[in-house]
Amino acid sequence: MLETGPHLVLPKIENLHKLDVYLKNGGFDAYKKAIKMTSDEVIAEVKASNLRGRGGACFSTGMKWSFMPKGNEKPKYLAINGDESEPGSFKDRQIFEYNPHQLIEGILIAGYAMGIKTAFIYIRGEYHKWVKCMQDAVDEAYAAGYIGEKMKKTFGNDYTIDIVVHKGAGAYICGEETSLMSSLEGDRGYPRFKPPFPANKGLWGMPTTINNVETLATVVPIMNMGAEAYKQIGAVEHPGTLLYGISGHINKPGVYELPTGTLLTEILFDLCGGVPNNKKIKAIIPGGSSMPPLRGDEIEGVRMDNESLRKIGTYIGTAGVMVMDEDTDIVKVTLRIAHFYHHESCGQCTPCREGCGWMEKILKRIYKGEGTSQDIDLLLSVASNIEGNTICALGDAAAWPVRGFILKFRDEFEARVKKQRSFISLNVVHGRRNTSQTLVQTV
């Protein structure tokens, strides 16, 4: 990954996706260091670094690895979550395209630490280009003896691992770890109840660990520099760097690798050049579409790490920062997000299946000018009844942005319904009886 910061921009390494270029730039040195340690020592090092998952949940990576049972009496699996279907998130595909061998090296380190012999890289179904990029890198590593049985000769020890690139079925729900496992097994992507947790009963009933793509790629610099040095980067409670995906109304959109805790305003204005035509920022979603939004007048002093964002009512998520300027129609944005989650709900849980549909219908009513103030309160009620009442977090992901936009921008929702009521009243005064027909004509 390209290391950048507010005061540091390192040159891009051309053709780093090629194995020979990766090796010339220190590739697999971290793995060579890891295999000189015991598996427990590797896990302890990752735990000491306080690396937290980069898929959105921010759970301790070393802690998750420690849950894997010891011994080899059963097959054990590693599943790498590259589904990346969260709107506003596009960081993992940068690793697939520009630095796939760092991901492979991270997989080798994780596999060695947990005694895993088989890993599956699960990539979003629509990522046709990036599936090929990753498959090409895996094929190249196999041919050169960096994966599979030839590893014994290449690295001089007995550990081996096989890596399978799996193209997903194109469903957002498969980004949830238990749905991902169901999909890998060939079933419909339905979430599973926990417990049992994947480390006890995962793929095909065997112990399984699921890590995000960026998480495993980050293990490599941790092993190279050591846990103590890594902890000095970024925020104390959420250390290291993050791949921030900046999109929306911004002059220089893209993926920036920066320390956690970087000021949001520094990212948006110093690095990304601000908003086109110097317009004001109306809203920011800090971590992908499922995270509660911030108003533009709230972003001063905000630091981009999970603890800092939690204090102001939102989360880092996938660090997919979505920028909306002063002309943005917030009601339309909320409707579009609600439509996405309604479409992507697997339908297994009644609160999510029915609630997501209700939220979309109510928002459509408001957007078309057929809503009332009571509909706004009804949206908040439905969102509250979805949150926390589903097997997986998709229900929360659907509820948070709807509730967040209403709480932050209720004035815009109220203005929408009041404007339409005034329009209807005016037509009644002028003797137009068929107001429903008038509404259809003016939408």
SETIDREN-46037 format. One line per field, with one value per residue: x, y, z of N, C-alpha, C in turn. Coordinates in steps of 0.05 Angstrom, whole numbers. Each point is the difference from the previous one (the first is absolute). Example, Ala and Ser with C-alpha at 12.3 -4.5 7.8 and 13.67 -1.06 7.14 Angstrom:
// SETIDREN-46037
n.x	264; -7
n.y	-114; 21
n.z	156; -14
ca.x	-18; 16
ca.y	24; 24
ca.z	0; 1
c.x	18; -15
c.y	24; 22
c.z	0; 14
//
This chain:
// SETIDREN-46037
n.x	17; -10; 22; -21; 4; -10; 23; -11; 13; 0; 21; -17; -1; 12; -22; -8; -20; 24; 2; 13; -18; -20; 14; 4; -25; 13; -11; -17; 12; -24; -6; 23; -7; -25; 10; 15; -25; -9; -20; 4; 25; -7; -17; 19; 16; -18; -4; 27; -2; -20; 8; -17; -20; 8; -16; 3; 4; 25; -4; 12; 18; 19; -19; -9; 25; 0; -23; 18; -14; 15; 22; 4; -15; -7; -11; 16; -16; 11; -19; 8; -11; -4; -22; 6; -23; 13; -22; 18; 2; 26; 7; -16; -15; 8; -4; -23; -3; 7; -10; -7; 26; -6; -22; 13; 19; -19; -10; 25; 3; -24; 3; 25; -9; -20; 21; -5; -12; -24; 3; -22; 7; -19; -4; -9; -24; -6; 18; -10; 7; -10; -20; 2; 1; -18; -16; 6; -3; -23; -7; 8; -12; -20; 2; 3; -19; -17; -14; -12; 2; 4; -18; -1; 4; -19; -14; 5; -26; -14; -4; -24; -9; -25; -1; -26; -2; -19; -13; -8; -24; 14; 2; -11; -20; 13; -2; -22; 17; -22; -11; 24; 0; -25; 8; 21; -18; -8; -6; -25; 7; -5; -3; 18; -13; 7; 9; 15; 23; 8; 13; -25; -17; 18; 18; -21; -8; 20; 21; -10; 19; -14; 16; -1; -1; -9; -15; -2; -6; -14; -5; 4; -8; -20; 2; 1; -18; -17; -13; 22; 15; -15; 1; 24; -11; -10; -26; 1; -26; 7; 23; 20; -1; -15; -13; 2; -25; 9; -26; -15; -9; 21; 19; 11; -20; -1; 20; -1; 25; -12; 14; -8; -23; 4; 4; -26; 1; 20; -15; -22; 14; 17; -11; -26; 10; -15; -22; -8; 11; 17; -16; -20; 10; -19; 11; 8; 4; 9; -18; -11; -18; 9; 20; -7; -14; 17; -8; 0; -18; 1; 12; -1; 25; -15; 8; 13; -10; -3; 18; 14; -6; 5; 18; -1; -4; 25; 9; 23; -14; -4; -4; -24; 15; -26; 7; -16; -2; -1; 3; 11; -16; -1; -24; 9; 21; -16; -17; 21; 9; -24; -2; 25; -4; -21; 14; 18; -22; 11; -14; 22; 6; -22; 13; 20; -11; -16; 17; 19; -20; -7; 26; 5; -22; 6; 25; -10; -17; 20; 17; -21; 2; -1; 22; 2; -2; -24; 4; 9; -19; -16; 15; 1; -26; -3; 16; -12; -22; 14; 12; 20; -17; 24; 2; 1; 20; -11; -15; 22; 13; -23; -1; 26; 4; -22; 5; 25; -9; -19; 16; 17; -19; -12; 13; 17; -3; 0; 21; 8; -8; 11; 21; -3; -2; 19; 13; -6; 6; 20; 3; -4; 15; 16; -11; 26; -18; 10; 6; -9; -18; -5; 0; -14; -14; 2; -1
n.y	-24; 21; 7; 13; 26; 16; -11; -23; 0; -27; -2; -1; -25; 5; -12; 12; -2; 4; -26; 2; 18; -15; -20; 15; 3; -22; -9; -10; 24; 10; -15; 6; 24; -3; -14; 21; 8; -6; -17; -8; 0; -11; -16; -4; -2; -14; -15; -1; -3; -14; -16; 17; -18; -1; -20; 14; -24; 3; -26; -6; 4; 7; 14; 8; 5; 11; 5; -1; -23; -10; -9; -23; -6; 25; 0; 20; 21; 15; 17; 10; 19; -5; -4; 17; -5; 11; 13; 11; -26; 7; -7; -21; 11; 21; -16; -9; 25; 14; -15; -18; 2; 25; -2; -11; 19; 18; -12; -1; 25; 7; -12; 10; 24; -7; -9; 19; -20; 12; 18; 14; 11; 10; 3; 24; -10; 26; -9; -1; 25; 5; -15; 10; 25; -8; -11; 20; 15; -13; 0; 25; 3; -14; 12; 22; -15; 21; -18; -16; -24; 16; 9; -26; -2; 17; -7; -26; -2; -13; 25; -7; 15; -7; 15; 3; 11; 11; -1; 20; -2; 21; -8; 23; -17; -8; 26; -11; -4; -3; 22; 11; -12; 8; 23; -1; -8; 20; 10; 7; 25; -18; 21; -6; -13; 18; -18; -21; 9; 14; 10; -5; 13; -2; 3; -12; 17; 10; 1; 24; 15; 22; 9; 27; 6; 24; -14; -20; 18; 10; -26; 4; 26; -11; -22; 17; 17; -20; -13; 4; -4; -21; -6; 9; -14; 24; -5; 7; 3; 12; -12; 11; -10; 16; -16; 26; -8; 21; 5; 5; 22; -9; 18; -14; -14; -21; -17; 8; -8; 3; 13; -19; 12; -2; 27; -1; 23; -11; -22; 13; 18; -11; -24; 3; 23; -9; 15; -12; 21; -10; -19; 6; -13; -15; -22; -16; -21; -6; -20; 10; -7; -20; 17; 8; 19; 18; 21; 16; 10; -27; 4; 25; -8; -11; -20; -11; -6; -25; 3; 16; -16; -20; 17; 2; -26; -5; -12; -12; -22; 3; 23; -6; 22; 6; 18; 16; 15; 27; -9; -17; -17; 7; 8; 9; 10; 7; 8; 11; 8; 9; 9; 8; 8; 11; 8; 7; 6; -19; 14; -8; 25; -4; 9; -14; -24; 2; 4; -13; -17; 0; -1; -18; -13; 3; -5; -19; -5; 3; -15; -15; 9; -26; 9; -7; 18; -12; 2; 24; 3; -8; 15; 19; -5; -1; 20; 11; -9; 9; 22; -17; -3; -2; -22; 16; 15; -14; -10; -1; -12; -12; -5; -3; -3; -16; -12; -5; -4; -15; -12; -2; -9; -1; 23; -15; -20; 17; 13; -25; -9; 21; -1; -26; 2; 19; -17; -20; 14; 10; -25; -7; 21; -8; -18; -8; -17; -6; 4; -24; 8; 22; -15; -19; 20; 6; -26
n.z	0; -13; 12; 9; 2; 19; 10; -10; -23; 2; -17; -20; 9; -23; -10; 22; -18; -11; 1; -23; -7; 8; -11; -21; 8; 7; -23; 17; 5; 1; -21; -12; 9; -10; -21; 8; 2; 25; -5; 25; -7; -23; 12; 18; -21; -14; 21; 4; -26; 11; -20; -11; -2; -25; 8; 23; 10; -9; -4; 23; -19; 17; 12; -24; -7; 24; -11; -20; 1; 19; -12; -12; 21; -5; -24; -5; 0; -20; 6; -24; 14; -26; 13; 18; 11; 21; -6; -16; -1; -5; 25; 5; -19; 16; 21; -9; -7; 22; 19; -18; -5; 7; -14; -20; 3; 3; -22; -11; 9; -8; -23; -1; 8; -17; -15; -17; -14; 3; -20; 4; -23; 15; -27; 3; -5; 5; 16; -24; -3; 24; -7; -25; 10; 18; -19; -16; 21; 6; -25; -1; 23; -10; -23; 16; 10; -1; -13; 17; -10; -21; 17; 3; -26; -6; 21; -7; 0; 18; 7; -8; -19; -5; -22; 5; -25; 15; -22; 14; 12; 9; 25; 8; 5; -22; 5; 9; 20; 14; -12; 4; 24; 3; -10; 16; 18; -15; 24; 4; -5; 19; 16; 18; 17; 18; 18; -11; 8; -21; 21; 8; -15; -20; -19; -11; 19; -14; 18; 1; -12; 3; -18; 3; -25; 6; 16; -18; -18; 21; 2; -26; -2; 13; -15; -21; 10; 7; 19; 14; -22; -6; 26; -9; -20; -5; 3; 25; 1; -22; 6; -13; -25; -14; -16; -3; -5; -14; 2; -21; 13; -13; 1; 20; -11; 17; 1; 25; 2; 24; 19; 17; 4; -26; 0; 2; 12; 12; 2; 7; 15; 17; 2; 5; 7; 20; 2; -22; -13; 18; -7; 17; 20; -10; -11; 19; -15; 24; -3; -22; -18; 15; 0; 24; -12; -9; 13; -21; 17; -1; -24; 8; -1; -19; 15; -20; 23; 6; 18; -15; -20; 16; 9; -26; 6; -9; -23; 2; 7; -26; 13; -9; -4; 4; -19; 13; -23; 1; -25; 17; -13; 25; -5; -23; 13; 20; -19; -12; 23; 7; -25; 4; 25; -9; -21; 18; 14; 15; 18; 12; 8; 13; 22; -10; -5; 21; 20; -14; -5; 25; 8; -20; 6; 26; -5; -15; 20; 17; -14; -3; 25; 8; 14; 26; 19; 1; -27; 7; 18; -19; -17; 19; 2; -26; -3; 20; -13; -19; 10; -1; -20; -11; -15; -22; -8; -20; 19; 16; -21; -1; 26; 4; -26; 0; 22; -8; -25; 11; 18; -21; -17; 24; 1; -14; 17; 21; -11; -5; 24; 13; -17; 2; 27; -1; -17; 16; 22; -14; -9; 25; 8; -20; 15; 3; -8; -24; 26; 1; -19; 14; 22; -13; -9; 25; 5
ca.x	-17; 15; 0; -3; -9; -3; 25; 17; -11; 21; -6; -13; 18; -13; -2; 2; -17; 16; 15; 29; 2; -6; 23; 22; -7; -3; -22; 2; 19; -17; -7; 25; 4; -21; 4; 22; -14; -22; -26; -10; 15; -11; -26; 5; 10; -23; -17; 14; -1; -27; -12; -29; -10; -5; -25; -22; -6; 22; 7; 29; 8; 14; -19; -15; 18; 4; -24; 3; 9; 27; 0; -7; -18; -20; 8; -5; -2; 1; -16; 7; -24; 4; -26; 0; -25; -9; 1; 20; 25; 14; 28; 12; 6; 27; 19; -2; 12; 27; 19; -12; 18; 0; -23; 8; 19; -16; -15; 19; 6; -24; -3; 21; -6; -23; 2; -20; 11; -15; -12; -18; -4; -27; 0; -26; -6; 2; 28; 12; 28; 17; 2; 21; 25; 8; 6; 26; 21; 2; 12; 28; 12; 2; 20; 27; 5; -6; -25; -2; 21; 27; 8; 20; 27; 4; 4; 16; -15; -20; -27; -11; -28; -11; -17; -20; -14; -28; -17; -25; -24; -10; -20; 12; -1; 23; 22; -3; 18; -13; -11; 22; 6; -22; 4; 23; -8; -18; -28; -9; 14; -16; 15; -4; 0; 25; 17; 29; 16; 15; 25; -8; -15; -1; -3; -5; 0; 28; 9; 5; 4; -7; 13; -2; 23; 18; 10; 22; 22; 13; 16; 28; 17; 2; 21; 25; 9; -4; -25; 4; 3; -26; -19; 6; -13; -28; -14; 10; -18; -6; 25; 7; -10; -25; -5; -24; -11; -14; -16; -21; 6; 27; 17; 19; -9; 19; 7; 24; 9; 7; -2; -26; 0; 4; -23; -17; 4; 26; -4; -18; 8; 29; 7; -20; -5; -26; -24; -1; -12; 1; -26; 1; -7; -25; 0; 22; -3; 28; 11; -18; -27; -14; 8; -15; 14; 6; -6; 24; 9; 10; 24; 24; 12; -7; 23; -9; 5; -26; -7; -7; -25; -20; -7; -18; -23; 3; 21; 19; -9; 20; 15; -9; -11; -18; -4; -24; 1; -23; -23; -10; -27; 3; -22; 6; 22; -10; -16; 17; 13; -21; -5; 22; -1; -24; 6; 22; -8; -3; -28; -3; -11; -24; 3; 15; -15; -24; 7; 14; -20; -17; 15; 1; -26; -5; 18; -10; -24; 9; 14; -20; -17; -25; 4; -8; 19; -2; 16; 28; 2; -4; 26; 17; -10; 7; 30; 6; -9; 18; 26; 4; -20; 5; 22; 25; 0; -12; -22; 11; 11; -23; -14; 17; 0; -26; -4; 20; -6; -23; 9; 18; -12; -29; -11; -4; -23; -24; -5; -11; -28; -15; -2; -20; -26; -7; -7; -27; -20; -3; -16; -28; -11; -6; -22; 8; -8; 17; 27; 18; 9; 18; 25; 14; 10; 22; 23
ca.y	24; 25; 14; 28; 14; 28; 13; -20; -14; -16; -6; -25; -20; -10; -29; -14; -24; -22; -13; 7; 28; -2; -12; 20; 21; -11; -19; -25; 2; -2; -28; -13; 7; -13; -29; -4; 2; -19; 11; 16; 26; 17; 10; 19; 25; 13; 10; 23; 23; 11; 1; -5; -7; 23; -5; 16; -6; 10; -19; -6; -22; -20; -14; -19; -23; -17; -17; -24; -22; -10; -28; -5; -23; 8; 21; 27; 16; 29; 13; 28; 14; 21; 5; 30; 9; 24; 25; 19; -14; -11; -2; -27; -5; 12; -21; -20; 10; 12; -13; -25; -18; 6; -15; -28; -3; 2; -26; -20; 6; -8; -29; -12; 6; -15; -28; -4; -10; 8; 27; 8; 29; 4; 27; 9; -11; 20; 9; -18; 8; -5; -30; -8; 10; -16; -27; 1; 2; -26; -18; 7; -8; -29; -8; 6; -15; 16; -12; -29; -18; 10; 18; -14; 5; 28; 12; -17; -12; -20; 11; 6; 9; 4; 23; -2; 25; -7; 22; -1; -1; 27; 8; 16; -15; -18; 13; -9; -23; -27; -2; -6; -29; -15; 4; -16; -28; -4; 5; 27; 16; 6; 1; -22; 8; -3; -24; -2; 19; -14; -13; -26; -14; 18; -13; -29; -8; -1; 26; 19; 28; 18; 27; 18; 3; 21; -9; -19; 15; 16; -18; -1; 20; -5; -19; 12; 22; -7; 10; 25; 22; 3; 14; 28; 13; 6; 2; -19; -22; -11; 8; -8; 16; -9; 8; 17; 3; 26; 1; 20; 27; 5; 5; -21; -25; -22; -15; 12; -14; 20; -10; 4; 25; 23; 18; -3; 24; -2; -19; 11; 25; 1; -22; -5; 24; 12; -5; 15; 26; 11; -2; -10; -28; -4; -25; -19; -27; -5; -27; -17; 9; -9; 15; 25; 23; 24; 25; 14; 19; -16; -16; 13; -13; -29; -18; -24; -26; -10; 11; 28; 2; -11; 21; 19; -14; -16; -20; 1; -19; -7; 25; 10; 27; 9; 28; 11; 29; 15; -4; -27; -5; -20; -20; -18; -17; -19; -19; -17; -18; -19; -18; -19; -20; -16; -18; -19; -17; -28; -8; -21; 11; 16; 29; 11; -5; 18; 27; 14; 6; 22; 25; 10; 9; 25; 20; 6; 17; 27; 11; 7; 21; -11; -8; 18; 0; -26; -19; 3; -14; -28; -10; -4; -23; -24; -3; -10; -27; -17; -1; -19; -21; -17; -18; 13; 29; 15; 16; 24; 16; 13; 18; 22; 24; 12; 14; 21; 23; 14; 15; 22; 18; -2; 24; -4; -18; 16; 19; -15; -6; 25; 13; -13; 6; 27; -2; -13; 20; 20; -10; -3; 27; 9; -17; -25; -22; -24; 7; -23; 1; 23; -10; -17; 17; 19; -15
ca.z	0; -1; 25; -3; 24; -5; -7; -13; -23; -11; -29; -7; -12; -25; -4; 26; -1; -10; 22; 1; 11; 29; 14; 0; 19; 27; 2; 15; 22; 24; 4; 9; 28; 16; 3; 19; 25; 3; -8; 23; 0; -21; 9; 22; -12; -13; 22; 13; -19; 2; -26; 1; -27; -18; -14; 11; 28; 16; 21; 2; -18; 15; 17; -17; -6; 24; 4; -16; 16; -5; -10; -28; -2; -19; -19; 8; -24; 1; -21; -3; -8; -20; -12; -4; -13; 13; -17; 10; 7; -24; 8; -3; -28; -5; 8; -21; -25; 1; 19; 9; 13; 29; 12; 1; 22; 24; 3; 9; 28; 15; -2; 17; 28; 9; -8; -21; -25; -23; 3; -22; -3; -10; -12; -9; -27; -22; -2; -20; -5; 24; 4; -18; 11; 23; -9; -14; 21; 14; -20; -1; 25; -1; -20; 11; 24; 24; 10; -6; 8; -6; 22; 18; -11; -2; 26; 17; 23; -9; -2; -26; -1; -27; -1; -21; -5; -4; -9; 15; -16; -5; 20; 22; 24; 2; 15; 28; 1; -1; -27; -18; 2; -13; -29; -8; 0; -23; 8; -1; 20; 23; 25; 19; 28; 15; -6; 0; -15; -22; 9; 10; -21; -23; -26; 1; 28; 10; 10; -21; 7; -22; 2; -23; -18; 10; 26; -4; -13; 21; 17; -11; 13; 29; 4; -8; 18; 27; 12; 15; -19; -14; 18; 2; -23; 2; 25; 20; 3; -27; -13; -27; -22; -12; -28; -1; -27; -1; -24; 1; -10; 9; -23; -5; 12; -3; 24; 13; 24; 19; 28; 14; 16; -17; 0; -23; -16; -13; -22; -20; -12; -6; -18; -22; -14; 6; -15; -26; -1; 27; 14; 27; 5; 15; 16; -4; 11; 5; -3; -16; 1; 23; 24; 5; -13; 14; -14; -8; 21; 22; -6; 10; 23; 0; -7; -14; 12; 9; 26; -4; -14; 18; 19; -13; -9; -25; 2; -23; -21; -20; -6; -26; 7; -22; 4; -13; 2; 10; -18; 2; 10; 22; -1; -22; 8; 19; -15; -16; 19; 9; -22; -2; 21; -5; -22; 7; 22; -9; 6; 21; 25; -5; 4; -23; -25; -2; 8; -22; -20; 10; -1; -27; -8; 13; -12; -27; 4; 7; -23; -21; 9; 10; 28; 21; 22; 14; -14; 9; 26; -5; -9; 24; 15; -15; 2; 28; 3; -16; 12; 22; 0; -22; 4; -7; 3; -22; 10; 11; -22; -14; 18; 9; -17; 0; 25; 1; -17; 11; 24; -7; -20; 1; -12; -29; -3; 7; -21; -23; 3; 3; -26; -16; 12; -9; -28; -1; 11; -20; -22; 10; 1; -27; -11; -13; 17; -4; 8; -4; -28; -2; 11; -19; -22; 8; 11
c.x	18; -2; -1; -9; -2; 26; 20; -15; 23; -7; -12; 20; -14; 1; 3; -17; 15; 18; 29; 4; -6; 23; 23; -5; -7; -22; 7; 21; -15; -7; 25; 6; -20; 7; 24; -11; -19; -26; -12; 14; -10; -27; 3; 10; -22; -19; 12; -2; -27; -12; -30; -10; -8; -26; -23; -5; 21; 7; 29; 7; 15; -18; -16; 17; 3; -23; 2; 11; 28; -3; -10; -18; -23; 11; -8; 1; 3; -16; 6; -23; 8; -26; -4; -24; -12; 2; 19; 26; 12; 30; 13; 8; 27; 22; 0; 16; 29; 19; -11; 19; 4; -23; 7; 20; -15; -15; 19; 7; -23; -3; 21; -7; -22; 0; -21; 13; -14; -13; -16; -2; -27; -3; -28; -5; 3; 29; 15; 29; 18; 2; 23; 28; 10; 7; 27; 23; 3; 13; 30; 15; 2; 23; 28; 6; -6; -27; 1; 24; 28; 10; 21; 28; 6; 8; 15; -14; -23; -28; -8; -29; -8; -20; -19; -13; -29; -16; -28; -24; -13; -22; 14; 1; 24; 25; -2; 13; -15; -14; 21; 6; -22; 3; 24; -7; -20; -29; -7; 13; -18; 18; -7; -1; 28; -6; -16; 14; 17; 25; -6; -14; -5; -6; -1; 2; 27; 8; 9; 5; -6; 14; -5; 26; 21; 13; 24; 24; 16; 18; 30; 17; 2; 23; 27; 11; -2; -24; 3; 2; -26; -20; 5; -13; -29; -11; 8; -18; -7; 24; 3; -9; -27; 0; -27; -9; -18; -16; -22; 8; 27; 18; 19; -9; 22; 4; 27; 7; 11; -2; -29; 2; 7; -25; -16; 3; 27; -1; -15; 11; 30; 8; -18; -9; -27; -22; 0; -16; -2; -27; 4; -7; -26; 2; 25; -9; 29; 11; -16; -29; -16; 5; -18; 16; 7; -9; 26; 11; 10; 28; 26; 11; -5; 24; -11; 11; -26; -8; -8; -28; -23; -10; -20; -23; 1; 24; 18; -8; 23; 18; -6; -15; -15; -7; -24; 0; -26; -25; -12; -28; 2; -22; 5; 23; -9; -17; 17; 15; -20; -7; 21; -3; -26; 5; 19; -7; -5; -29; -3; -13; -23; 5; 15; -15; -23; 8; 14; -19; -18; 15; 2; -27; -7; 17; -9; -24; 9; 13; -19; -19; -27; 1; -10; 22; -1; 16; 29; 4; -4; 26; 19; -9; 7; 30; 7; -8; 16; 26; 1; -18; 3; 25; 27; -3; -12; -23; 9; 10; -22; -12; 17; -1; -27; -5; 20; -7; -25; 7; 17; -13; -30; -13; -5; -23; -26; -7; -12; -30; -17; -4; -22; -28; -10; -10; -28; -21; -5; -18; -29; -14; -9; -20; 8; -6; 18; 29; 19; 11; 21; 28; 16; 12; 24; 24; 22
c.y	25; 14; 30; 12; 30; 14; -19; -13; -15; -6; -27; -20; -13; -31; -16; -25; -24; -11; 9; 28; 0; -11; 20; 22; -12; -20; -26; 0; -3; -29; -16; 5; -15; -29; -7; 2; -23; 12; 17; 28; 18; 11; 21; 27; 16; 11; 25; 25; 15; 5; -7; -4; 23; -4; 15; -5; 9; -19; -7; -24; -22; -16; -20; -24; -19; -18; -26; -23; -10; -29; -2; -24; 5; 19; 27; 18; 30; 11; 30; 15; 23; 6; 29; 10; 24; 24; 20; -13; -13; -2; -27; -6; 13; -20; -22; 8; 7; -14; -27; -18; 7; -13; -30; -5; 1; -26; -21; 3; -9; -30; -15; 3; -18; -29; -6; -8; 9; 28; 5; 31; 4; 28; 5; -8; 19; 9; -18; 6; -8; -29; -10; 9; -18; -28; -1; 0; -27; -21; 5; -10; -31; -9; 4; -14; 15; -8; -30; -16; 10; 20; -12; 6; 30; 12; -17; -9; -17; 12; 5; 10; 2; 24; -2; 27; -8; 25; -2; 2; 28; 9; 15; -16; -18; 14; -5; -27; -27; -4; -7; -29; -16; 1; -17; -30; -7; 4; 29; 16; 9; 2; -23; 12; -5; 3; -22; 20; -15; -14; -28; -16; 19; -14; -30; -11; 0; 28; 19; 28; 16; 27; 15; 1; 19; -9; -18; 14; 16; -16; 1; 22; -3; -19; 12; 20; -7; 14; 27; 24; 6; 16; 30; 16; 5; 2; -22; -25; -14; 5; -10; 19; -12; 8; 15; 3; 25; 2; 22; 26; 9; 3; -22; -25; -21; -14; 11; -17; 20; -12; 3; 25; 25; 17; -4; 25; 0; -18; 14; 24; 1; -21; -2; 26; 13; -7; 16; 26; 13; 0; -10; -29; -1; -24; -17; -27; -10; -28; -19; 6; -8; 16; 25; 24; 22; 24; 14; 19; -15; -11; 13; -14; -30; -16; -26; -26; -8; 12; 29; 3; -11; 22; 20; -15; -14; -18; 2; -19; -9; 23; 10; 27; 10; 29; 11; 30; 12; -4; -28; -2; -23; -21; -20; -19; -21; -21; -20; -21; -21; -20; -22; -22; -17; -21; -22; -17; -28; -10; -20; 10; 19; 30; 13; -2; 20; 29; 16; 8; 23; 27; 11; 11; 28; 22; 7; 18; 29; 13; 9; 22; -9; -6; 22; 0; -26; -22; 1; -14; -30; -13; -5; -24; -26; -6; -11; -28; -20; -4; -20; -24; -19; -18; 13; 30; 14; 17; 26; 18; 15; 22; 25; 24; 14; 17; 24; 24; 15; 17; 24; 20; -2; 24; -4; -19; 14; 19; -13; -5; 25; 14; -13; 4; 27; 0; -11; 20; 21; -9; -4; 27; 9; -19; -25; -23; -24; 6; -23; 0; 23; -9; -16; 17; 17; -14; -2
c.z	0; 27; -5; 26; -7; -9; -13; -23; -13; -29; -4; -12; -24; 0; 26; 1; -11; 22; 2; 10; 30; 16; 2; 21; 27; 3; 13; 22; 27; 6; 9; 29; 17; 5; 18; 29; 3; -8; 22; 1; -22; 8; 21; -12; -13; 21; 13; -17; 3; -27; 3; -28; -17; -17; 10; 29; 19; 23; -1; -17; 15; 18; -16; -7; 23; 5; -16; 17; -9; -11; -28; -4; -19; -21; 11; -25; 7; -23; 0; -12; -19; -14; -7; -16; 13; -18; 13; 8; -25; 5; -7; -29; -8; 6; -21; -25; 2; 19; 9; 15; 30; 14; 2; 23; 27; 6; 10; 30; 18; 1; 18; 29; 11; -9; -22; -26; -25; 5; -25; -1; -14; -10; -12; -29; -22; -5; -21; -5; 23; 7; -17; 10; 23; -9; -14; 21; 14; -19; -1; 25; 2; -18; 11; 27; 26; 12; -7; 10; -4; 21; 18; -10; 0; 27; 20; 25; -10; -4; -29; 2; -30; 2; -24; -3; -8; -8; 13; -19; -4; 20; 22; 26; 4; 11; 30; 2; -2; -27; -20; 1; -14; -30; -10; -1; -22; 6; -4; 23; 22; 25; 19; 29; 12; 30; -14; -18; -21; 10; 11; -21; -23; -26; 3; 29; 13; 10; -23; 11; -25; 5; -26; -16; 12; 27; -4; -14; 20; 18; -9; 12; 30; 6; -7; 21; 29; 12; 13; -19; -14; 18; 2; -23; 7; 28; 20; 2; -26; -18; -29; -21; -10; -30; 0; -29; 0; -26; 4; -11; 11; -25; -7; 14; -3; 26; 11; 25; 19; 28; 10; 17; -16; 1; -26; -19; -15; -24; -23; -14; -7; -21; -24; -13; 4; -19; -26; 3; 28; 15; 28; 2; 16; 19; -7; 11; 4; -6; -17; 6; 25; 25; 3; -11; 20; -17; -7; 21; 25; -4; 10; 25; 2; -9; -9; 13; 15; 27; -2; -12; 18; 19; -12; -14; -27; 3; -25; -22; -18; -7; -28; 4; -24; 6; -16; 3; 6; -17; 1; 11; 20; -1; -22; 7; 19; -13; -16; 17; 10; -21; -3; 21; -2; -21; 9; 25; -9; 6; 22; 25; -6; 4; -24; -26; -3; 6; -22; -22; 9; -1; -28; -9; 12; -12; -28; 2; 7; -25; -22; 8; 11; 29; 19; 22; 16; -13; 9; 26; -4; -10; 23; 16; -14; 2; 28; 4; -17; 15; 24; 1; -24; 5; -6; 2; -24; 9; 12; -22; -15; 18; 6; -19; -2; 25; 2; -16; 11; 24; -6; -18; 0; -13; -29; -5; 6; -23; -25; 3; 3; -26; -17; 11; -8; -29; -3; 9; -21; -22; 9; 1; -28; -14; -14; 19; -2; 6; -4; -28; -3; 11; -20; -22; 9; 12; -22
//
